[in-house]
Amino acid sequence: PDLESARPLAMQLDELNRQRRGIEDDMRNTAEMLLEVETELLQNYGLCLFEPDWHAGVVGIVAGRLRERYHRPVIAFADLGDGWLQGSGRSIPALHLRDALAQCATQAPGLLGRFGGHAMAAGLRLRREALPQFQALFETVLRDRLSAEDLEESIATDGSLRGAELGLETARLLEGAGPWGNRFPEPLFSGSFRVCDWRLLKGGHLRFTLETPGGQRLEAVQFHPPAEPRSTWIEALYIPEINRYRGEERLQLRLRQWQCKEENDARN
């Protein structure tokens, strides 16, 4: 199609993406509020969550967000109607999720309507009234297959970037070296930064202006942050990337995690 006919299609696609992000944010916020109220759920090795109004097409994304935050297997369920639930799960490296579901099916024949997937992601269906039984059985299987140490996240980084290394050319090289995936992870770097400014964006994301100990100023963004910065200095895990806007290219750090630091510790 030509430009004129493609423009309305692009606008429609953008609107659908906005709606999907809004649904995702609402569902994730609901799940996190539930976990703040029912804090005992975080003592479990896994999380099995359900809300009647959750969207079946988005539960997998929400499960992935919660897995990233709490570092444990997560299955989020949506109501399909007619008494059936659709579950979508995301796992951690220590657990083969599809095999864990197979163990559930073996120990409780007929409990799962159907299931499938692989090590890090899987889906299943079950009757709504069977959800409590599945939640208890899934937790039992996880405790059989995992240790408490498996739930303690360990992140390997590629060290720090300094001076000219922390520039647009590095971001271009990393972009061209992809695509990245489960067995070929995107390079992740670490560093201390002074927080010059930050603001909350639409959708709950954070935009930062950071400064290295050497005085280099950088823009950074974090999607779905668990908190807001409460100190002047942070220790961050980040990925350099290119922010393209209106034909311009600028370096941007995509923050994966950060924690507050004392100023003296950050400068040393």
Buried (B, 14 or more C-beta within 10 A) or exposed (E): EEEEEEEEEEEEEEEEEEEBBEBBBBBBEBBBEBBEEEEEBEEBBBBBBBBEEBBBEBBBBBBBBBBBBBBBBBBBBBBEEEEBBBBBBBBBEBBBBBBBBBBBBEEBEEBBEEBEBEBBBBBBBBBBEBBEBBBEBBBBBBEEBBEEEBBEEEEEEEEEBEEEEBBBEBBBEBEEEEEEEEEEEBBBBBBBBBBEEBEEEEEEBBBBBBBBBEEBEBEBBBEBBEEEBEEBBBBBBBBBBEBEEEEEEEBBBBBBBBEBBEEEEBEE
